[in-house]
């Protein structure tokens, strides 16, 4: 398998895990402002 495909798979897995954690966190309690700010700044900076 090409390394690119493996990387893509890893990213997808990480994204899924992050999404799952986010949903779980949202149900329990809102995420920290620092994390939200970082996530918002990431795409904007890029």
Secondary structure, DSSP 8 states (H G I E B T S, - for coil): --HHHHHHHHHHHHHHHHHHHHHHHHHHS---HHHHHHHHHHHHH-
